[in-house]
Amino acid sequence: MKIIKKYFTAIFLVLVLFTVLSVIYLYTSPNSLKGEIYIKSSDNSDSLVAQLKKNNCIKSEFTFKLALKILKLKKTYGGMYKIDEGLSNYELIKIFKTGRQSDISFRFGSNIFSNELFGMLGNKFEADSVEFANAILNSNKLEALGLDSQSCLALFWADTYFFPWSSKPEKLVDFFVNDQQLFWNTERMQKLAESGFKNTKDVYILASIVEKEAVKKVEMPAIAGVYINRLKKGMLLQADPTVKYANGIRNMSRVRGILDTNSLYNTYIFKGLPPGPIGTCTKAAIDSVLNFKKHNFLYFCAKDDFSNYHNFAETFAQHRLYAARYREALNKKGIK
């Protein structure tokens, strides 16, 4: 009888030891492979496993599922998760249990068109383009900044940003609204008034043109000064980038055959500023307009040495000479 008792005790101890070792192995053995996955806010543990498997982020689906049941993962947090190699099941599950997602990077470039804005954001984040359109075109938030649907690009800066993939559009918009309000401090608002602008929207629109014209950032205040002089005299701005924007052209090609385009963005036929920005611009471009260089120039043209600097002129006659030199240089290089 004692022998049988010892026998069962030994078996029991072996089973306990096996169970303990199995649990230790289940929790601590490396099971992850390097990768990244996107988990929607509506996903559950089953779709989590499917995504991990699809992206080859786990070595053993069986052990991971078993660990999920033991640890009782009931809720998953939406987001983009970067998986490091060699994480145990416990470490891996803890990431999803706490919603420790990674930020994604995205950039507003100066060449983005307003009709592309919503789609670009919809492709970058969990929310779709319609949700972003509704959040951005919220009239209350736009009106708080003196903007409207045609000038909604002026809500953003040309820059690189980092946000969680699952960010709600409303929260994202709130961030940029707050950033705009912080940027337009008392000092800048005073300079705005001294420059003769009516509102921040007009400054942003002009800055978006200046940034497209100035390859060399050091020239931005001088170019801004030219356009401000023309506005004050009631002259057409005649800014090539606005005509290109009206025609959906992004490259640096010559402006030919499109100067009569019937669009409010064509500053060759419509006086004043266009109804909205022709791209997102940097804060530096805004400051170049607010701190524009005071001079008597009404014209500027790219130099014929292709240095990306400009010749500035007070008279149209002088400007024509500079323009003729530049056209001749373009023709010699075969640039159309």
C-alpha positions as CSV (number, residue, x, y, z in Angstrom):
1,M,0.0,0.0,0.0
2,K,2.8,2.4,0.9
3,I,4.5,1.6,-2.4
4,I,1.3,2.5,-4.4
5,K,1.0,5.7,-2.4
6,K,4.6,6.6,-3.1
7,Y,4.0,5.8,-6.8
8,F,1.0,8.1,-7.1
9,T,2.8,10.8,-5.1
10,A,5.7,10.6,-7.6
11,I,3.3,10.8,-10.6
12,F,1.6,13.8,-9.0
13,L,4.8,15.6,-8.4
14,V,5.9,14.8,-12.0
15,L,2.6,16.2,-13.3
16,V,2.9,19.3,-11.1
17,L,6.5,19.8,-12.3
18,F,5.4,19.3,-15.9
19,T,2.6,21.8,-15.5
20,V,4.9,24.4,-13.9
21,L,7.5,24.0,-16.6
22,S,4.9,24.1,-19.3
23,V,3.4,27.3,-17.9
24,I,6.9,28.8,-17.6
25,Y,7.7,27.8,-21.2
26,L,4.3,29.1,-22.3
27,Y,4.9,32.5,-20.8
28,T,8.6,33.1,-21.1
29,S,9.9,31.3,-24.2
30,P,10.6,33.6,-27.1
31,N,7.7,33.5,-29.5
32,S,7.6,36.7,-31.5
33,L,9.2,37.6,-34.8
34,K,9.9,41.2,-35.9
35,G,7.0,43.0,-37.7
36,E,4.2,45.4,-37.4
37,I,0.4,45.0,-37.4
38,Y,-2.6,47.2,-37.5
39,I,-5.4,46.4,-35.1
40,K,-8.8,48.1,-35.6
41,S,-10.7,49.4,-32.6
42,S,-13.4,46.8,-33.3
43,D,-11.1,43.8,-33.5
44,N,-11.1,41.0,-30.9
45,S,-8.7,38.4,-29.8
46,D,-9.5,36.2,-32.8
47,S,-8.7,38.9,-35.3
48,L,-5.6,39.8,-33.3
49,V,-4.3,36.2,-33.7
50,A,-5.2,36.3,-37.4
51,Q,-3.2,39.5,-37.9
52,L,-0.2,38.2,-36.0
53,K,-0.2,35.0,-38.1
54,K,-0.8,36.9,-41.4
55,N,2.2,39.1,-40.7
56,N,4.4,36.3,-39.4
57,C,4.8,37.9,-36.0
58,I,4.4,34.8,-33.9
59,K,6.3,31.5,-34.1
60,S,3.6,29.3,-32.5
61,E,-0.1,30.1,-33.0
62,F,-1.0,27.2,-30.6
63,T,1.0,28.5,-27.6
64,F,-0.1,32.1,-28.2
65,K,-3.8,31.1,-28.3
66,L,-3.3,29.1,-25.1
67,A,-1.6,32.0,-23.4
68,L,-4.5,34.3,-24.5
69,K,-7.0,32.0,-22.8
70,I,-5.0,31.8,-19.6
71,L,-4.4,35.5,-19.4
72,K,-8.0,36.2,-20.4
73,L,-7.4,38.9,-23.0
74,K,-11.0,40.3,-23.4
75,K,-10.3,43.7,-25.0
76,T,-7.9,44.8,-27.6
77,Y,-6.9,48.4,-28.2
78,G,-6.8,49.7,-31.8
79,G,-3.5,50.9,-33.1
80,M,-0.3,50.2,-35.0
81,Y,1.9,47.9,-33.0
82,K,5.6,47.3,-33.7
83,I,6.6,43.8,-32.6
84,D,10.2,43.2,-31.5
85,E,11.8,39.8,-32.1
86,G,12.1,37.4,-29.2
87,L,9.2,38.6,-27.0
88,S,7.5,36.0,-24.9
89,N,3.8,35.3,-25.1
90,Y,3.3,37.2,-21.8
91,E,5.3,40.2,-23.0
92,L,3.5,40.2,-26.3
93,I,0.0,39.9,-24.8
94,K,0.8,42.7,-22.3
95,I,1.5,45.0,-25.2
96,F,-2.0,44.5,-26.6
97,K,-3.6,44.4,-23.1
98,T,-2.3,47.9,-22.3
99,G,-2.7,49.3,-25.8
100,R,1.0,50.2,-26.1
101,Q,0.9,51.1,-29.7
102,S,3.5,53.0,-31.8
103,D,3.0,56.3,-33.5
104,I,2.9,56.6,-37.3
105,S,4.6,59.4,-39.1
106,F,2.9,61.4,-41.8
107,R,3.8,64.6,-43.6
108,F,1.8,67.5,-44.9
109,G,3.8,68.6,-48.0
110,S,3.6,71.9,-49.7
111,N,2.4,70.2,-52.9
112,I,-0.8,68.7,-51.4
113,F,-4.0,69.9,-53.0
114,S,-7.1,70.7,-50.9
115,N,-9.1,67.9,-52.7
116,E,-6.5,65.4,-51.7
117,L,-6.4,66.2,-48.0
118,F,-9.1,63.9,-46.7
119,G,-8.0,60.9,-48.8
120,M,-4.4,61.3,-47.6
121,L,-5.4,61.3,-44.0
122,G,-7.9,58.4,-44.6
123,N,-5.1,56.4,-46.0
124,K,-2.8,57.0,-43.1
125,F,-5.1,56.4,-40.1
126,E,-7.8,54.0,-39.0
127,A,-10.6,56.5,-39.7
128,D,-11.6,56.9,-43.3
129,S,-11.7,60.0,-45.6
130,V,-15.3,60.8,-44.9
131,E,-14.7,60.9,-41.1
132,F,-11.8,63.2,-41.7
133,A,-13.8,65.4,-44.0
134,N,-16.5,65.8,-41.4
135,A,-14.0,66.7,-38.7
136,I,-12.0,69.1,-40.7
137,L,-15.0,70.9,-42.3
138,N,-16.6,71.4,-38.9
139,S,-17.8,75.0,-39.4
140,N,-17.4,76.0,-35.7
141,K,-13.7,75.0,-35.6
142,L,-13.0,76.6,-39.0
143,E,-14.8,79.8,-38.1
144,A,-12.8,80.0,-34.8
145,L,-9.7,80.5,-37.0
146,G,-11.4,82.6,-39.6
147,L,-11.3,79.8,-42.2
148,D,-13.9,78.1,-44.4
149,S,-14.1,75.0,-46.6
150,Q,-12.0,76.6,-49.4
151,S,-9.2,77.5,-47.0
152,C,-9.2,74.5,-44.7
153,L,-5.6,73.7,-45.8
154,A,-4.6,76.7,-43.7
155,L,-5.5,74.7,-40.6
156,F,-2.3,72.7,-41.1
157,W,1.5,73.3,-41.4
158,A,3.9,71.7,-43.9
159,D,5.7,69.5,-41.5
160,T,6.1,65.9,-40.3
161,Y,3.9,64.7,-37.5
162,F,3.7,61.6,-35.2
163,F,0.3,60.4,-34.0
164,P,-1.2,57.1,-33.0
165,W,-2.8,55.3,-36.0
166,S,-6.1,55.0,-34.1
167,S,-6.3,58.7,-33.4
168,K,-9.9,60.1,-33.8
169,P,-10.2,62.7,-36.5
170,E,-11.8,65.2,-34.0
171,K,-8.8,64.9,-31.7
172,L,-6.4,65.4,-34.6
173,V,-8.2,68.5,-35.7
174,D,-8.3,69.8,-32.1
175,F,-4.5,69.5,-32.0
176,F,-4.1,71.6,-35.1
177,V,-6.7,74.2,-34.0
178,N,-4.9,74.6,-30.7
179,D,-1.5,74.8,-32.5
180,Q,-2.8,77.6,-34.8
181,Q,-4.2,79.5,-31.8
182,L,-0.8,79.3,-30.0
183,F,1.0,80.4,-33.2
184,W,-1.0,83.5,-33.8
185,N,0.1,85.2,-30.6
186,T,-0.3,88.9,-29.8
187,E,3.0,89.9,-31.6
188,R,2.1,88.2,-34.8
189,M,-1.5,89.6,-34.8
190,Q,0.0,93.0,-34.4
191,K,2.3,92.5,-37.4
192,L,-0.6,91.2,-39.3
193,A,-2.5,94.5,-38.7
194,E,0.6,96.6,-39.6
195,S,1.0,94.7,-42.8
196,G,-2.5,95.6,-44.0
197,F,-3.9,92.1,-44.0
198,K,-7.5,91.5,-42.9
199,N,-7.0,88.1,-41.3
200,T,-4.7,85.2,-40.7
201,K,-6.3,83.3,-43.7
202,D,-5.0,85.9,-46.1
203,V,-1.5,85.7,-44.6
204,Y,-1.5,82.0,-45.0
205,I,-2.7,82.1,-48.6
206,L,0.1,84.5,-49.6
207,A,2.6,82.5,-47.6
208,S,1.6,79.4,-49.6
209,I,2.4,81.3,-52.8
210,V,5.7,82.7,-51.5
211,E,6.9,79.3,-50.4
212,K,6.3,77.9,-53.9
213,E,8.2,80.8,-55.5
214,A,11.2,80.9,-53.2
215,V,13.6,78.0,-53.7
216,K,16.0,79.9,-51.5
217,K,14.3,80.5,-48.2
218,V,16.4,83.6,-47.6
219,E,14.4,85.3,-50.5
220,M,11.0,84.7,-49.0
221,P,10.7,88.1,-47.3
222,A,11.7,89.9,-50.5
223,I,9.2,87.9,-52.6
224,A,6.5,88.5,-50.0
225,G,7.3,92.2,-50.3
226,V,6.8,92.1,-54.1
227,Y,3.3,90.6,-53.8
228,I,2.3,93.0,-50.9
229,N,3.4,95.9,-53.1
230,R,1.3,94.6,-56.0
231,L,-1.7,94.1,-53.7
232,K,-1.5,97.6,-52.3
233,K,-1.4,99.0,-55.9
234,G,-4.3,96.9,-57.0
235,M,-2.2,95.0,-59.5
236,L,-2.7,91.4,-60.5
237,L,-0.4,89.1,-58.6
238,Q,0.4,87.1,-61.7
239,A,1.9,84.3,-59.7
240,D,2.8,81.2,-61.8
241,P,2.2,78.7,-58.9
242,T,-1.4,79.7,-58.7
243,V,-2.1,79.0,-62.3
244,K,-0.3,75.6,-62.0
245,Y,-2.5,74.9,-58.9
246,A,-5.6,75.7,-60.9
247,N,-4.5,73.2,-63.5
248,G,-3.3,70.5,-61.1
249,I,0.3,70.9,-62.2
250,R,3.0,70.1,-59.6
251,N,6.3,70.2,-61.5
252,M,8.5,73.1,-62.3
253,S,7.6,73.2,-66.0
254,R,7.1,76.5,-67.8
255,V,3.7,78.2,-67.8
256,R,2.4,77.9,-71.3
257,G,-1.1,77.8,-72.7
258,I,-2.8,78.0,-69.3
259,L,-2.6,81.6,-68.4
260,D,-6.3,82.1,-69.4
261,T,-7.6,79.3,-67.2
262,N,-10.9,80.4,-65.8
263,S,-10.3,79.8,-62.1
264,L,-10.4,82.0,-59.1
265,Y,-6.9,80.6,-58.4
266,N,-5.6,82.1,-61.6
267,T,-4.0,85.3,-60.4
268,Y,-3.3,86.3,-64.0
269,I,-6.9,87.2,-64.6
270,F,-8.4,87.6,-61.1
271,K,-7.2,90.4,-58.8
272,G,-6.3,89.9,-55.2
273,L,-5.6,86.6,-53.4
274,P,-7.1,83.3,-54.5
275,P,-9.9,81.9,-52.2
276,G,-7.6,79.4,-50.5
277,P,-4.0,78.3,-50.1
278,I,-2.3,76.5,-52.9
279,G,-0.7,74.1,-50.5
280,T,0.2,73.8,-46.9
281,C,3.1,76.1,-45.8
282,T,5.6,76.3,-43.1
283,K,5.6,78.6,-40.1
284,A,8.7,80.1,-41.5
285,A,6.8,81.2,-44.6
286,I,4.1,82.8,-42.5
287,D,6.8,84.8,-40.6
288,S,8.4,85.8,-43.9
289,V,5.1,87.5,-44.9
290,L,4.6,89.1,-41.6
291,N,8.2,90.3,-41.7
292,F,8.2,91.1,-45.4
293,K,11.1,93.1,-46.8
294,K,10.1,96.7,-47.5
295,H,11.3,97.8,-51.0
296,N,9.9,99.2,-54.3
297,F,10.1,96.1,-56.4
298,L,7.0,95.0,-58.3
299,Y,8.5,92.1,-60.3
300,F,10.9,89.2,-59.9
301,C,12.3,86.6,-62.2
302,A,14.5,83.6,-61.8
303,K,18.2,84.3,-62.6
304,D,19.5,82.9,-65.9
305,D,22.4,81.2,-64.1
306,F,20.0,78.6,-62.6
307,S,21.2,79.5,-59.1
308,N,17.6,79.4,-57.9
309,Y,17.9,83.1,-56.9
310,H,15.9,85.9,-58.5
311,N,16.4,89.2,-60.1
312,F,14.0,91.9,-58.7
313,A,12.8,94.9,-60.7
314,E,10.9,98.1,-60.1
315,T,9.8,98.6,-63.7
316,F,8.2,96.3,-66.2
317,A,10.9,97.2,-68.8
318,Q,13.6,96.0,-66.5
319,H,11.7,92.9,-65.7
320,R,11.3,92.1,-69.4
321,L,15.0,92.2,-69.8
322,Y,15.5,89.7,-66.9
323,A,12.7,87.5,-68.2
324,A,14.1,87.4,-71.8
325,R,17.5,86.3,-70.4
326,Y,15.9,83.5,-68.4
327,R,13.8,82.3,-71.4
328,E,16.9,82.2,-73.5
329,A,18.7,80.2,-70.9
330,L,15.8,77.8,-70.7
331,N,15.8,77.4,-74.5
332,K,19.5,76.7,-74.6
333,K,19.0,73.9,-72.1
334,G,16.0,72.6,-73.9
335,I,13.7,73.1,-71.0
336,K,10.1,73.3,-72.1
